Amino acid sequence: MEVALRALPPTSDPEFLVEIRRVIDRTRNPERTFRRICEDVSRPAALRFCALYAVLLRLRREERLSEYADLVNRHEREFGSEPYFHTFRAVILRLEGELASLLQAIEHSREAARLLADVPGVQHQVAEFIAEYLERRDAPPGPRELDEAEASVDRAITLSYGRIAHYFETKARILCLKDDFDTARSLVRRAIELEPREGMDYLRRISQYQTTRVKIDVFSQRSEWIRSRDSFREEMSQFRTQQLELLGLLAGVVAFVASTANVASQASGAVAVRLVTAMAGALVLVFSAFSLMINHSLWRRVALAAALGFLLLVTGLLAPSWLVRI
């Protein structure tokens, strides 16, 4: 296996991650073999780092993350200047489970992505960690955060020529946060189709994709519930506004009627009749306008009532005294 490690491309080469996975899959007892190479200080540092990466990849695949952290901490002094070490630190910070630690993990991932701009796996880690942070945070995701995550995963997909299945699953998670649920579901299906069945991670990956599919359904239902809730709140706000407007209208009508009645009681008979007639027409016009505001479909009935009110108002204001006496 030492020969295979020596034949690997440089760590800055985009093919490094692909080739080292192949070496791991072809190695019998890979963890023990690569640990032995990594701990042998007589070997070249570059070879030992490749072995370290292989062991860490194996531990992460098997979710043995406490051992992962111990191994990273033990070799940080020697290999800490390697660009990939930012990705190792990011994984460890993610283990702490707090949002503040996850933010630090994202910063390490960004630094690794800057140093290894052409490595798809490193670009993908930025998108994956941002997606996890936005899923766990209570506040809604911002457009800039979503755009950064989507740009990172799109770059990873482009650099890998669309051959890596779980990159599509990560993009599905990001689109789910953008409420694009149909596209997200189609990307999960694509990830399931692309996942190599002969790979060591096949069953774990498929379980992860199914979990993401369920998560998309949950987010979709939550989004629909939020829309229904907001619509209900808006309707209730409009209803309260209408009630206040109606109360104000009724108060104005009562004041208007009382004032008109008071004036009419002090006027002569003909003038009083004209005032009452005008008041009746004005009330009919006011309530017709209010009815039209509430329900536009009744405009024909409202138009008839408004015409009657207008006629009464004109009669009261303009009719000659002899007509009123009749």
QUIMOMO-V698939 format. One record per helix or strand of 2 or more residues. SS is the DSSP state (2 for helix, 1 for strand). FROM is the first residue (numbers start at 1). TO is the last residue. If there is no record, write none. Layout:
SS	FROM	TO
SS	FROM	TO
This chain:
2	2	6
2	16	26
2	30	39
2	45	61
2	65	79
2	84	95
2	99	115
2	120	136
2	143	159
2	165	177
2	181	194
2	202	265
2	269	294
2	296	318
2	321	325
